[in-house]
């Protein structure tokens, strides 16, 4: 993030050049040194925490999530076959019969004068 991204004076509103340059220098130097200070203090502990987190996440994904999903897909395939047999055995004939009943209905509309 640069100074211009954070402190953006619109056209027509500008501070004195000396103030602008001092603000720019203060912002840039402060950001530079605080980033280095925070990286020095927290960089290694945060790297350790994120390393552990992603190791656990990878472990769970490889050894728990993917096998559960694969198992579910295998089980649901069996259920889908049973469901398909049920639909073709009971529902298809029922709806075919209902369709034949209603296919003979004729409606004539006349406008009365």
N, C-alpha and C positions, 0 to 999 in steps of 0.2 A: 504494500500500500504506500503510495507516494503522498507527499504533502499536498499536491494539487488535487488528489482524490478526496482528501479529507477536508481541507480548507480551500474552498472554491469561492472566490469573490466574484460576484456577477459583474457584467459590463456596467460601467457607470458608477460602481462603488469599489474604490480601491483605497487601501491604506497607503501611508507614506512608504517610499521604496526602502528606507532604512528599517522600518518596522517589519515590512514583508520579508526582507533578507534575514533579519534577526529571528523572526518567527520560523522561517524555513530552516535555518541552521539549528535552532533549538529543537524543533520537531525531529529533524533528521538525526542529529547526534543522540538525542534522548532515545529515540526508537532503536537506533543501532546498538547502544550500550545496554539498554534494558533487555533487548532481545538476547544479547550475549549473556547477560547476567542470569536471566531466567533459564536460558538453555543450559548454562553451567550448573545451576542449582537443581532444576527439575528435568533436564534432558534424559539423564540415565534412568532415574526412577520411572519417568513416564514411558520410556522405551521398554523397561522391564514390565510395567503394567500392561501396556498394549501388546507386547510379545506374549505374555501369559494369556491375555484375553483372546487373541487370535489363535493361539495354540488350542485353547479349550474349544473355541468355536469350530476350528477345523476338525478336531477330534470328534466332537458331537455330530458334525455334519457327516463325516466319513463313517463313523461307527454306530450312529443312532438314526439320524434323519433319513438318509438315503435308504438304508435297509428297511425302515418302517414304511416308507413310500412304496418301495418295490413289493413288500409283503402285502400292503393294502391293494396295490394294483393286481396282484395275483388273486387275492381273495375276491375282489370286486368283479374280476373276470368270470369267476364261477357263478357269482350271484347274477351277473348280467345274462348268463346263459339260461338260468332258471327263470328269470324275469321274461326273457324273450319267449321261452316255451309257454309260459303262462299267458302272455299277450296273444300269441298265435293260436292257442287252444281255446281261450275263453272270450277274449275281447274282440278279436277279428270277426268271428262268426256273429257275435251279438251286434256289432256295429254294421256289419253287412246286412243282417236281417232288418235292422232299423232303417237303413238306407233304402232297402227295397220297399219297405212299408211306405215311407215318405216319398218315394220316387213316383208313385201313382197319383199323388195329389196334384190336382190342376186348379189353378186360380184364374178366374176370368174377372176382369175389372171393367165395369161399364160406368160411364158418366151419365147421370140422370139429368134430363133437361127440364 
